[in-house]
Amino acid sequence: MVGIDEVAKLAGVSTATVSRALSGRGHVSPASKAKVEDAAARLGYVVSSNASGLASGRTRNVGVVIPFLNRWYFSSVLEGAQQALLRNGYDLTLYNLAGDGRERSSVFEHFLLRQRVDAVVAVSLELTEHEVQRLHDLGKPLVGVGGPIPGVRTLTIDDVAVARLATEHLLALGHRRIAHIGGDLEFDLDFHLPTNRRLGYEAALRDAGVDPEPRMFAPADFTIAGGYQAAKQLLGVPHARPTAIFAASDEMAMGSILAARDLGMVMPRDVSIIGIDDHDLAEFFGLSTVAQFPRGQGEHAVEILMEQLEPGTDAAQPAATPLPFELRVRSSTAVPPA
């Protein structure tokens, strides 16, 4: 079996340079890197992940923990993180916490502590002080996506501001009877996303002199089917039905579009609909939305981890970094009917 010494001899460099060039860790000049890669290819040398891990104490593997896998937002964050890790020469281990709650305890009490991952990305999980401390005690870098976590570098989205922007768009068009499809209590857990988006919606209404009405709110489960059922109830009333709907996710907004169509309504002539996310299908539906760039969130989280994992970089102090969002106006919103 070809060894690292033979690669170094053929390339005319030290074994340390070969190690840095093939692992992607540490500085190597482009010329030296090319010589090493050429020598390794000619000799058929492949880096042993086990040997590399024993030497460095690293697995080059990052754990990503998410509450759901069957939601577009979470799968998009995961996609962005995976692509960024691949570019940096890291593998990804996924921990999906969907279930009865016991999975979370198993992951944080056992799986993440088995030294099989170098770092952890937690997506939309409000980690407890105990969970954070367990990882810190083992020297595992940790990045959170979704909301602030004390003592952890986090990427945060201002859900109140996002919801306010979506609602203000409808108000600016002249709508006053604006309904809201938000999450029910089952989903009001980590970072209280449904509550915060409802607060943003209500704050925008009050600022425009419109009193929020309980009958203009319908809970759902952040799915197309859930949005469909909620919109059917909101739009099926015989009197003073809403002229616009703000849904707390694009999937629920898409369900609302389908419900309006099945009721014989024409969008946006009879009802305007806006969501949040900028789902891959949003443009196909002509859906106005507030984009929050989930793939970019995953990539950014990995960039922060690399700052902490790779030698020669200064790890940033734990702090909350606000994430960007942007209004995307399409054909689902217009002025209300006269």
N, C-alpha and C positions, 0 to 999 in steps of 0.2 A: 504494500500500500504506500502510495506517495505521501511524504510528510511535508511539513511546513518548511523544514530546512532545505529540501530540494527545490521548492518554489523560490525561496530566498536566494539560493545560489544561482539558479537560472536567470532570475530577474536582476541580480546584482545589487540586492538591498538586504537589510537586516530582517530577521524573523519578526521583530516588532513592527516594522513597516508593513510586512505582509499581513500581519494580524489586523492592523488598523485599516489597511486598504480593503480587505475582504469582509471585515465586520461592519464597516461604515462608521466606526467610532474613532474619533481623533483625527487630527489633520494629516493629510498626505497630499503631496503635490500631484497635480493632474498627470504629469509625466511618469512619476513613480507608480501611481495607481494603474496607469495603462500597462506599464511593464509587468506589474504583479498579476493583473488580470490575464495578460497574454501568456505569462508563464504558467499560471494555474490551469488555463484552458489547454495548453499544449501537453501538460502533464496529467490532465484529468483529475486535478486536485479539487476536492470539495470540503468546505469547512465543516467540521463536526460540531453540531449544535451542543452535544453533550459535553465535549471537551471545552468548548468556548464557555459554556455555562459554569463548569467547574472552575475554570480559571478566573472568571470575572464575578462569579456569584450571581449572575444574571441569567434569566431564562429567555430574554427578548420576547416576552409575551405579556400582553396587557389585558386585564379583565375589564369588561364593560358590563355594567349592571343596569338593567332597564325593567320597568314595571309591566310593560306590554310589548309583544312583538308584532301583534296583528293590527297595529295602528300605523298609518302612513308616517306620522311625525317621528315616531320612535325608530321605525325601520330606516328612515332617511338620515337621522342622526347617526345611526349605526353604520350606514353606508359611508358617510363622510369620514367617520372615525377609522373604519377598516381601510379605506383608500389611503388615508394619511399614514397609518401604521405600516402599510405595505411599502410605501415610499421610503420609510425610515428603517425598513428591515425588521419589523416586529410582527409577530403573530397576534391574533385576537382570540380570546376566550369569552364567550357570551354567557351571561347569567340572566335568564328570563324569570322574573319573579311572579308572573301571572299564576294565580292559584289561591290557596286558602290562607296564605300568610306565613306558613311554616317555611316556605322556601327562603324568605328573607333571613330568618334566623340561621338556617343551615349555611347560606352563602357567607354571611358575615362572621359566624362563629366557627366555621370549619373550612369551607372551600377556599376562601381568600387567604386563609392563614397557613396553607400548606406549602408556601414558598413556590408555588407554580406560576405566579405572576409577579412582574416587577412593579406594576403600578395599577391603579384602578380609576376608571371613569364611571361616575354615577350619574345617570340621566333621570331627571325629574324625581329624584328621591331625596327627601329631607332627612339626611342622616342624623342619627342620634349622637350625643356626645360620646357615648360608649363605643359606637361603631367607628367613629372617627379616631378615637384614642387607640383602639385595637390596631388599626392600620398604621397609625403614626408610630406606635411602639415597635412595630416591625420594620420601620423605615420605608414603608410603601408610599410613594407619591400618590396624591389623590386630587382629582379635579371633579367638580360638580357642574352639571349643566341644568339650568332651570330656575334656580333660586339661590339666595344666600345661605351659606352654611358656616357657622362660626369656626374660625381656624382653618378654613379650607379655601383654596383658590377656586372661585366659581364664576361661571358665565351665567348672567341673569337676564331674563326677559321681563320687562315691566308690563305685566298682563293688564293692569288697570289702564295704563296709557294706550296699549294696543286696542283694547275694547273701546276706549273713549274715541280714538281715531276713527274706528269703523262706524260708530254711532254718529259722530260729528259729520261724517260724509253724508249719511242719510239725512241728517238735519239740514245740512247746507243745500240739499236738493229740494227742501221744502216739506219733508215728511214730519209728521207730528205723532201719528199713531204707529209707533215703532215697537214691534214685539221682539222678545229675546228668547232664543233657545239656548239654554246653558246646561251644565252638568248637574245631575242629581247628587244627593248626599253621598252616595257610594263612591263618587269620584272626587269628592272634596277632601282629599287627604294631604299628600305632600305638596307644600307650597300653596295650597288652597286656590288652585287655578280657577275653578268654576266661580268661586265667590269673588275673586279679584276681577274677573271679566264682567261679572254682573255689576260690581261696584263701579267699574269704569263706564259701563252702559248707563247706569242710573245717574252718575255724576254728570255725564254729558247732557242727558235730558234735563236735569235740574238747572244746569247752567243756561239752557235754552228756554227756560220758563215752562218746561213740560213736567208734570208730576208723574213719576213712574206708577203704573197700575199693576197690581198683582195678577190680574187676568191676562196681562200681556207677556207673562213669563210662562214658559213650558220647559220642564226638565227632560233631558234625554241622556244617551249613553255614549256620545261622541262617535256614533256610527251613522252610515247613510240611512239604514232602516230606522234608527231611533229618531233622526231628524225628520224623516218622512212622517212618522206617526205624530210627532209633536206639531209639525206644521199643519197637518190635517186638522188637528184640534183648534189651532189658532185661526186658520183661514176658513174653517167651516162654520163659524158663528154667523147668524143671520144679520146682525146689526153691528155697526162700528167695528168692523174687522180691521186688522192692521193693514196699512198700505206698504209697510216694509218690515222685513225680518232681519235681525242681526243674529247670526248663529255663531256660537263660540268655537266652531271648527268648520273647516271646509267640507268635511264629510257630512256633517249635519246640514250644512247649507245646500249641498247637492241633493240630499234627501228632501229638503224643503222645495227645491226647484221641481223635483219629480211630483211632489204632493200638489203643488200649484197647478201643474200641467194636468194631473188626474182630476182636479176639481174644475177643469175647463178654463182656467185662468191663463192669461198671456203675460209673460215676464219680458220686460219690466212695465208693460202698460198697466197691468192690474196690481202688481206687487213687485217691489224691489227686494233683492236678497243679497246679503254680503256675509262673508265668512272670515276666518283667520287661518293662515298657514301658507297659502299659495301652493296647494296640492298639485301634483303632476297633471291631474285632470281638470284643474280650475279653468285653464284657457279653453279646453274643449267644451265645458259647460258655459263659457262666457261669464264666469263668476268673478265679480268684484271681490277683493279680499285684501287682507293685510298680510304681506309676506313676512315670514320670520326666519327664512333661510336655514332649515334644520341641517342640511348637509354641511354647510359652513360651520355650524355649531360643533358638529362632530370633529371636523378638521381642526378648528381652533382649540378644542379641548386637548387634542393630541399634540398640537404645537406647544401648549403649555407644559404637558408632561415631558416632552423632549427637552425642554429647558431644564427640567429637574433631573432627568435620567442621564443625559449625555454629559461627559466630563468637559470641563473648560467653559461651562456656561454658568451664569449666576441665576439661581432659582429665584423667582419672584416671591415676594412676601404674600401670604394669603390675603386675598382681597376679592371683592365682587367686581366683575367686569361687565358693564351693560352691553347687551346684544342689540344689533340694529333691527329695525322693522320698517316696512314701507307700504304705503297704500298703492294697490294696483286696481285701477278702475277699468272694468270691462262692461259688457252689455247687460248685466243683470240688475243694474241700478240706474234709475232715471227719476225725473220729477214725478210727483204723485199725480194720479188722475184728477182732473178738474172736478 
